[in-house]
Amino acid sequence: MRPYLEIWNLKKSFALPGGGEQVVVSDFNLSLEKGEFVSIIGHSGCGKSTVLSILAGLAKATEGVAILAAKEITGPGVDRGVVFQAPCLLPWLTAEQNVLMGLDEVMTTCTKTKRQHVAQEYLELVGLSGCEHMHPRELSVGMRQRVGLARAFALAPKMLLLDEPFGMLDSLTRFDLQEALIEVWMKHRMTAMMVTHDVDEALFLSDRVVMMTSGPNAHVGEILNVPFERPRDREAVLRHPDYYRLRERLIGFLEQQASHSPAKPQKFPSQKATLAAALAVS
């Protein structure tokens, strides 16, 4: 049986002004099973978001192919729900209207009342019950990102693509939204791919973590299987005997890549700091 998502020999390069090309991603190969949640981590500039943009149909691959549910990805489509780092909401529309924008495109045979019901249902699932008629300026950044999650899930896409969706948030809000994301995802178990810099986030949310080498010519370096059972409790995951062994493996890979890269190496919170921060909101 074929994987639900297949990425073969993906390459993305950009022409240089003086001639030649800058290769961001090269020979990128990966497959996902239906209902799997996979995170991609790597240093800034390694092409994580580039891969996600190609899967979203927002960028064209220079070489290679991506096939979702036996159909080649050639451009944007409602079969993929995308959540960006910055909440992309239309400021003159309410939370409900922002969610309805997509529903009006995909639920053309349903009544307006039915579409409104679906929008309200997903806003409630992400913790925004009672906020349907508020405009983005009336919502916090975290609440606006919840609207983005509701909009993506409401489309019932074949795949969910998340580009550092919690990167702009403080730790407490990020933990809350991780819980909201995984709770809604567990109800539908749609195939999901998330780009993140946060190793703890990747371990808590994912079935597998894909580690990308540093660019140029970035590709899949290692893949880590995450063994924690679902549904997951944050405190139980953090206290699992394998948690910090897996965490150190991820950090070790990233530090190894940083030693070969001119970019400033990323600093990671200690085990003690990670546990303390997570337990503070549990």
Secondary structure, DSSP 4 states (H G I P E B T S, - for coil): ---SEEEEEEEEEEE-TTSSEEEEEEEEEEEE-TT-EEEEE--TTSSHHHHHHHHHTSS--SEEEEEETTEE--S--TTEEEE-SS----TTS-HHHHHHHHHHHH-TTS-HHHHHHHHHHHHHHTT-TT-TT--GGGS-HHHHHHHHHHHHHHT--SEEEEESTTTTS-HHHHHHHHHHHHHHHHHH--EEEEE-S-HHHHHHH-SEEEEEPPSSSB-EEEEEE----SS--HHHHHTSTTHHHHHHHHHHHHHHHHTT-SSPPPP---HHHHHHHHHHT-
